[in-house]
Amino acid sequence: MATTTKTAPQSRAVLRTIEAGCSATCSHCGEPVKFRAKVKCHQVICNVYINGKWDRVEHFHAECYDLAAEPHGEAVDGGRPTRVGSIAPAQPSDETSAATSAA
């Protein structure tokens, strides 16, 4: 018979796009984590556990999480580890490029 060991939950970080209506405040810089329609921005959402017990949720701008030295571990996106500092700035879509070149 197999023996299972239960480990205490640990703090974790997840990279997400900032959705419209987000009202979070960045735990690093104290500024609002705001949705911007023309730029696809990212945030890091962290579930923080203390002594194996859930304590709180913290939000960070993706750039601030990197500047804060990833206090809750490497942020994951869709199950894949993602270096927050490696997120490329949003590029204009083909439609935006075509519209500006046609003007």
VOKOLVEX-560260 format. One line per field, with one value per residue: x, y, z of N, C-alpha, C in turn; residue in one letter. Coordinates in Angstrom, 1 decimal. Each point is the difference from the previous one (the first is absolute). Layout:
N
npx c(X, ...) $
npy c(Y, ...) $
npz c(Z, ...) $
capx c(X, ...) $
capy c(Y, ...) $
capz c(Z, ...) $
cpx c(X, ...) $
cpy c(Y, ...) $
cpz c(Z, ...) $
resn c(A, ...) $
***
This chain:
103
npx c(0.8, -0.3, 1.0, -1.0, 0.8, -0.6, 0.2, 0.6, -1.2, 0.5, 0.6, -0.8, 0.6, -1.0, 0.5, -0.7, -0.8, 0.2, -1.1, -0.9, 0.0, 1.3, -0.1, 1.0, 0.8, 1.0, 0.4, 0.6, -0.7, -1.1, 0.3, -1.1, -0.5, 0.3, -1.3, 0.7, -1.0, 0.9, 0.2, 0.5, -0.4, 1.0, -0.6, 0.6, -0.8, 0.2, -0.1, -0.1, 0.8, -0.4, 1.1, 0.0, -0.3, -1.1, 0.7, 0.5, -0.5, 1.1, -0.2, 0.7, 0.5, -0.1, 0.3, -1.0, -0.6, 0.5, -0.3, -1.0, 0.7, -1.2, -0.6, -0.8, 1.2, 0.5, -0.5, -1.1, 0.0, -1.2, 0.6, 0.4, 1.2, -0.2, 1.1, -0.4, 1.3, -0.4, -1.0, -0.2, 0.3, -1.3, -0.2, 0.0, -1.3, -0.2, -1.2, 0.6, 0.9, -1.0, -0.7, 1.2, 0.3, -1.3, 0.3) $
npy c(-1.2, 1.0, 0.6, 0.9, 0.9, 0.6, 0.9, 0.9, 0.6, 0.4, 1.2, 0.5, 0.2, 0.7, -0.1, 1.1, 0.1, 1.3, -0.4, 0.4, 1.1, -0.3, -0.3, -0.8, 0.0, 0.5, -1.2, 0.2, 0.5, -0.7, -0.1, 0.5, -1.2, 0.8, -0.2, -0.2, 0.6, 0.9, -0.3, -1.2, 0.4, -0.4, -0.9, 0.0, -1.1, 0.3, -1.3, 0.7, -1.0, 0.0, -0.7, 0.0, 1.2, 0.0, 1.1, 0.1, 0.9, -0.1, 1.2, -0.2, 1.1, -0.6, 1.2, 0.3, -1.1, 0.3, 1.3, -0.6, -0.5, 0.0, 0.8, -0.4, 0.0, -0.8, 1.0, -0.8, -0.4, -0.4, -0.1, 1.0, -0.2, 1.2, 0.4, 0.6, 0.1, -1.2, 0.6, -0.2, 1.3, 0.4, -0.8, 1.0, -0.2, -1.0, -0.1, 0.2, -0.9, -0.8, 0.2, -0.1, -1.0, -0.3, 0.5) $
npz c(0.0, -0.9, 0.5, 0.4, -0.4, 1.0, -1.0, 0.8, -0.3, -1.2, 0.3, -0.9, -1.2, -0.6, -1.3, 0.0, -1.1, -0.1, 0.7, -0.8, 0.7, -0.3, 1.3, -0.4, 1.1, -0.7, 0.5, -1.1, -1.0, 0.4, -1.3, -0.5, 0.0, -1.0, -0.5, -1.1, -0.7, -0.3, 1.3, -0.4, 1.2, 0.8, 0.8, 1.2, 0.1, 1.3, 0.2, 1.2, 0.3, 1.2, 0.3, -1.3, 0.4, -0.9, -0.5, -1.3, -0.8, -0.8, -0.5, -1.1, -0.4, -1.2, -0.4, 0.9, -0.5, -1.2, 0.2, 0.4, -1.0, -0.7, 0.9, -0.9, -0.5, -0.9, -0.7, 0.1, -1.3, 0.3, 1.2, -0.8, 0.6, 0.4, -0.5, 1.0, 0.2, -0.4, 0.7, -1.3, -0.2, 0.2, -1.1, -0.9, -0.1, -0.9, 0.7, 1.2, -0.4, -0.5, 1.1, 0.7, -0.7, 0.1, 1.2) $
capx c(-0.8, 0.8, -0.2, 0.0, 0.3, -0.7, 0.9, -0.7, 0.0, 1.0, -0.3, 0.2, -0.3, -0.5, -0.1, -1.3, -0.3, -0.9, -1.3, -0.8, -0.7, 0.9, 0.1, 1.1, 1.1, 1.3, 0.6, 1.3, 0.0, -1.2, -0.8, -1.1, 0.3, -1.1, -0.2, 0.1, -0.6, 0.9, 1.3, -0.3, 0.9, -0.1, 0.2, 0.3, -0.9, 0.6, -0.7, 1.0, -0.2, 0.9, -0.1, -0.9, -1.4, -0.2, -0.1, -0.5, 0.4, 0.7, 0.1, 1.1, 0.3, 1.0, 1.3, 0.3, 0.3, 1.4, 0.8, -0.1, 0.7, -0.9, -0.1, -0.8, 0.5, -0.2, -1.4, -0.3, -1.0, -0.5, 0.7, 1.3, 0.7, 0.3, 0.8, -0.8, 0.8, 0.1, -1.3, 0.2, -1.0, -1.0, 0.2, -1.3, -0.5, 0.1, -1.1, 0.5, 1.1, -0.6, -0.8, 0.9, 0.7, -1.0, -0.4) $
capy c(1.2, 1.2, 1.0, 1.3, 1.1, 1.3, 1.1, 1.3, 0.9, 1.1, 1.2, -0.1, 1.1, -0.3, 1.1, 0.1, 1.3, 0.8, 0.1, 1.2, 0.0, -0.4, 1.1, -0.4, 0.9, -0.7, -0.2, 0.5, 1.5, 0.6, 0.6, -0.9, -0.9, 0.5, -0.5, 1.0, -0.6, 0.0, -0.8, -1.2, -0.1, -1.2, 0.1, -1.3, -0.2, -1.0, -0.5, 0.0, -0.9, 0.1, -1.3, -1.0, 0.4, 1.1, 1.2, 1.1, 0.1, 1.2, 0.3, 0.7, 0.2, -1.0, 0.6, 0.2, -1.3, -0.3, 0.9, -0.4, -1.2, -1.1, -0.4, -1.2, -0.9, 0.2, 0.1, -0.9, 0.4, -1.2, -1.2, 0.1, 1.0, 1.2, 1.1, 1.3, 1.0, -0.3, 0.3, 1.0, 1.0, -0.3, 0.5, 0.4, -1.1, 0.3, 1.0, 1.3, 0.3, 0.3, 1.3, 1.1, 0.1, 0.5, 1.4) $
capz c(0.0, -0.1, 1.0, -0.6, 1.0, -0.3, 0.2, 0.3, -1.2, 0.0, -0.8, -1.5, -0.8, -1.3, -0.9, -0.7, -0.6, 0.9, -0.6, 0.2, 1.3, 1.0, 1.0, 0.9, 0.2, 0.0, 1.3, -0.1, -0.2, 0.6, -1.1, -0.5, -1.1, -0.9, -1.4, -1.0, -1.2, -1.1, 0.3, 0.8, 1.2, 0.8, 1.4, 0.7, 1.1, 0.9, 1.2, 1.0, 1.1, 1.2, 0.8, -0.7, 0.1, -0.9, 0.8, -0.8, -1.4, -0.3, -1.4, -0.4, -1.5, -0.4, 0.2, 1.4, 0.6, -0.3, 0.8, 1.4, 0.1, 0.1, 1.4, 0.2, -0.9, -1.4, -0.5, -1.1, -0.9, -0.7, 0.4, -0.5, 0.6, -0.8, 0.6, -0.1, -0.7, -1.5, -0.7, -0.9, 0.0, -1.0, -1.3, -0.6, -0.8, -1.4, -0.4, 0.4, -0.9, -1.3, 0.1, 0.1, -1.3, -0.9, 0.4) $
cpx c(0.9, -0.3, 0.1, 0.4, -0.6, 1.0, -0.9, 0.0, 1.1, -0.5, 0.3, -0.4, -0.4, -0.1, -1.3, 0.0, -0.9, -1.3, -0.7, -0.7, 0.9, 0.2, 1.1, 1.0, 1.3, 0.6, 1.5, 0.1, -1.1, -0.9, -1.1, 0.5, -1.2, 0.0, 0.2, -0.4, 1.0, 1.3, -0.4, 1.0, -0.2, 0.2, 0.4, -0.9, 0.6, -0.9, 1.1, -0.4, 1.0, -0.2, -1.0, -1.5, -0.1, -0.2, -0.6, 0.3, 0.7, 0.1, 1.2, -0.1, 1.1, 1.4, 0.4, 0.3, 1.4, 0.9, 0.0, 0.7, -0.9, -0.2, -0.8, 0.3, -0.3, -1.4, -0.2, -1.2, -0.5, 0.8, 1.5, 0.8, 0.3, 0.8, -0.8, 0.8, 0.1, -1.2, 0.3, -1.1, -1.0, 0.3, -1.3, -0.5, 0.1, -1.0, 0.5, 1.1, -0.5, -0.7, 0.9, 0.8, -0.9, -0.3, 1.0) $
cpy c(1.2, 1.0, 1.4, 1.0, 1.3, 1.1, 1.2, 0.9, 1.1, 1.1, -0.3, 1.2, -0.4, 1.3, 0.1, 1.4, 0.8, 0.2, 1.3, -0.1, -0.4, 1.2, -0.3, 1.1, -0.9, 0.0, 0.6, 1.6, 0.8, 0.7, -1.0, -0.9, 0.2, -0.7, 1.2, -0.7, -0.2, -0.8, -1.2, -0.1, -1.2, 0.4, -1.3, 0.0, -1.1, -0.4, -0.2, -0.9, 0.3, -1.2, -1.0, 0.4, 1.3, 1.3, 1.2, -0.2, 1.4, 0.2, 0.9, 0.4, -1.0, 0.6, 0.2, -1.3, -0.4, 0.9, -0.4, -1.4, -1.3, -0.5, -1.3, -1.1, 0.4, 0.0, -1.0, 0.5, -1.3, -1.2, 0.1, 1.0, 1.2, 1.0, 1.3, 1.0, -0.3, 0.3, 1.2, 1.0, -0.3, 0.7, 0.4, -1.1, 0.4, 1.1, 1.4, 0.5, 0.5, 1.4, 1.2, 0.2, 0.6, 1.5, 1.0) $
cpz c(0.0, 1.1, -0.6, 1.2, -0.4, 0.3, 0.2, -1.2, 0.2, -0.9, -1.4, -0.7, -1.4, -0.8, -0.7, -0.7, 1.0, -0.7, 0.3, 1.4, 1.2, 1.0, 1.0, 0.1, 0.1, 1.3, 0.0, 0.0, 0.6, -1.0, -0.4, -1.2, -1.0, -1.3, -1.0, -1.3, -1.1, 0.2, 0.8, 1.1, 0.8, 1.5, 0.6, 1.2, 0.9, 1.1, 1.0, 1.2, 1.1, 0.8, -0.6, 0.0, -0.9, 0.9, -0.8, -1.5, -0.2, -1.5, -0.3, -1.5, -0.3, 0.2, 1.4, 0.7, -0.3, 0.8, 1.5, 0.2, 0.2, 1.4, 0.3, -1.1, -1.5, -0.4, -1.1, -0.8, -0.7, 0.3, -0.4, 0.8, -0.9, 0.7, -0.3, -0.8, -1.5, -0.8, -1.0, 0.0, -1.1, -1.3, -0.6, -0.9, -1.5, -0.5, 0.4, -0.9, -1.4, 0.1, 0.1, -1.3, -1.1, 0.1, -0.6) $
resn c(M, A, T, T, T, K, T, A, P, Q, S, R, A, V, L, R, T, I, E, A, G, C, S, A, T, C, S, H, C, G, E, P, V, K, F, R, A, K, V, K, C, H, Q, V, I, C, N, V, Y, I, N, G, K, W, D, R, V, E, H, F, H, A, E, C, Y, D, L, A, A, E, P, H, G, E, A, V, D, G, G, R, P, T, R, V, G, S, I, A, P, A, Q, P, S, D, E, T, S, A, A, T, S, A, A) $
***
